Amino acid sequence: MEKAVCYLRVSTEEQARHGVSLAAQEEKLLAYCQMSGLEPVAMLREEGVSGSKPLGGRPGGAELLKQVTRKEVKHVVAMKLDRLFRDAADALNQTKAWDKAGVALHLVDMGGQALNTSTAMGRFFLGMMSSFAELERNLIAERTSTALTHKKMHREAYGPTPYGFDREGDVLAMNPQEQEAVVKIRNWREAGWSLRRIVEELNRLAIPTKKGGRWHPCTVSYLLQNNLYMEA
């Protein structure tokens, strides 16, 4: 039996919203290994770790890469592509390196079918699935950006209440005192002031931030770039 490392990842949001559990993933991965004649020498579990992090930036992912590099395993087994990789480029680059090293990737649940990159057909479908996964993420990001722009244009509440406004139900109403500060900041910037100089002046004048603390360059930079303030 050839040795394999199994990788499981779930975010806390998924657990709360969909009831996804590491135990359920582990059961399916073990069953797949038994059916495929693979010996699982490690079961790497990651809970509450975002898929936006590259594989090597996660504790379990780093250990997985070490085992592959040390040639301790010849197979990597996971439930789905997005358990391992953050985007198509990440997936294709890593699997190409594994392919050269003679390491096969097994994805247990790809629409009800398993995928094995030790075969030419498996590698072909991996490329297709990687591209589709990246397309889906880009479409979600695009829809999110469009929705946020719409809310800003119509002064609808979104996320934390932004500086210069107060939340009244589901809409944003102008806060006169904070809007005066916004005008000052924009005028100073147009006059050529640096972010640091603007921050120093805001703090010198004791103009409070939204939460009552001190100003910082990143806060001023965000305010100047946010198109919500440009429409104010």
Residue, then its C-alpha position, 0 to 999 in steps of 0.5 A: m500500500e502506498k502512503a498518503v497524507c490526508y488534509l482536512r480544512v473547515s472554516t468556523e463560518e462553514q461549520a455554523r452555516h452548513g454544519v460541515s465538520l472535520a469528522a465527516q470529512e475524515e470518515k470519507l477520506l479514510a473510506y476513500c483510502q481504503m477503497s483505493g489501496l492507500e495507507p493514510v500515515a497522517m490526518l492533518r486537520e485545520e479548523g477555522v483556517s481561511g482558504s484565502k491563505p496559501l497552503g504553505g501559510r497554514p500549519g497543517g498545510a506547511e506540514l503537508l508540504k514537508q511530508v511531500t518534500r521529504k518523500e514520506v508520502k506519494h499521495v495527497v488526499a482531500m475532499k475538494l479543491d478549495r480545501l487545499f488551494r486559494d485560487a487556480a494559479d496556486a492549485l496548478n503550480q503546486t500540482k505540477a510540482w507534485d506531478k514532477a515529484g511523482v506525487a498524486l493528488h486525490l480529490v474525493d468529492m468532485g460532484g459525486q466523482a473522485l479525481n486522481t491526478s496520477t492519470a492524464m484525464g485526472r490532470f485535465f479535469l483538475g485544470m478545468m475545475s481550477s479555472f471554474a473555481e477561480l471564475e466563481r470566486n471572481l464573480i462573487a467578488e464582482r457581485t459583492s463590489t457591485a452591491l457595495t457600490h449600489k449601497k454607497m450610491h443610495r446611502e444604504a447602511y453597510g458594515p460598520t457605520p462609516y465616519g461622517f454618517d450615523r445609521e438610521g435604520d437601514v440608511l446612512a444620515m449625515n453627521p454634521q460635525e463629522q462631515e465638517a472634519v471630512v471637508k477639512i481633510r479633503n481641503w488639506r489634502e488638495a492643498g498638498w498636505s501629507l497624510r502624516r501632517i493631516v493626522e497631526e492636525l486632526n489630533r492637535l485639534a482633538i477631533p475625535t474619530k468614529k470610536g473616539g480614539r486618535w487618527h492614523p494615516c491609514t484611517v485618513s487614506y481610507l477616508l480619502q479613497n472611499n467614494l462614499y465621501m466623494e458623493a457626500 
